[in-house]
Amino acid sequence: MVMGAAGSTVYFNLRLRHPTLDMPLIDYDLALLFQPMLMLGISIGVAFNVMFANWMVTVLLIILFLGTAAKALMKGIETWKKETMMKKEAEKQLESESKPGVAEGSGEDYKLLPSGPASLPDEQVSSKNILSRYSFATSLLSAIFKWFQLLFY
């Protein structure tokens, strides 16, 4: 079943071209590069599956999964830190660019729409405060999404 799906995918992608480059969609040089290592890994895996008990194979797969998950988590945290640092630098640069020429209406405060019993009608909130709340929420959601993406893909 898996071989049939792989064969049909290759057959349908044989004549397709890369959308931006003048080359086939399938990189045959890369396929020839990793195919021998894939076959070697399959052979070693089958041999270990026969040699080890079922519980040992399960333990080894759990260890492999935990190592891979830890590596993905560390990579996600590292990427999040880099993006946070770049975002702070961009905000500083934007703030320094906007200071010399203060545009009309840029320092205005906005009133929040009444959204519940906790909101007061005369509450004044600056646009910078709203932007920082929005930025925190989007960066948090982005970090969570990237962590899941690294973990499961």
PESUL-V775477 format. One record per pair of residues at least 4 apart in sequence whose ideal C-beta (glycine too) atoms are under 8 Angstrom apart, sorted by the first residue. I is the first residue (numbers start at 0). J is the second residue. If there is no record, write none. Layout:
I:J  I:J
This chain:
0:4  1:5  2:6  3:7  4:8  5:9  6:10  7:11  8:12  9:13  9:25  11:15  12:24  12:25  13:23  13:25  15:23  15:24  15:25  16:21  16:22  16:23  16:24  17:21  17:22  17:23  17:24  22:26  23:27  25:30  26:30  27:31  28:32  29:33  30:34  33:37  34:38  35:39  36:40  37:41  38:42  39:43  40:44  41:45  42:46  43:47  44:48  45:49  46:50  47:51  47:56  47:59  48:56  51:55  51:56  51:59  52:56  53:57  54:58  55:59  56:60  57:61  58:62  59:63  60:64  61:65  62:66  63:67  64:68  65:69  66:70  67:71  68:72  68:150  69:73  70:74  71:75  71:146  71:149  71:150  72:76  72:146  72:149  72:150  73:77  74:78  74:149  75:79  75:142  75:145  75:146  75:149  75:150  76:80  77:81  78:82  78:145  79:83  79:138  79:142  79:145  79:146  80:84  81:85  82:86  82:138  82:141  83:87  83:138  84:88  85:89  86:90  86:134  86:138  87:91  88:92  89:93  90:94  91:95  92:96  93:97  94:98  97:101  97:102  97:105  101:105  101:106  107:126  108:123  108:124  108:125  108:126  109:124  109:125  109:126  109:129  110:121  110:122  110:123  110:124  111:118  111:122  111:124  112:118  113:118  113:120  114:118  118:122  124:128  124:129  125:129  126:130  127:131  128:132  129:133  130:134  131:135  132:136  133:137  134:138  135:139  136:140  137:141  138:142  139:143  140:144  141:145  142:146  143:147  144:148  145:149  146:150  147:151  148:152
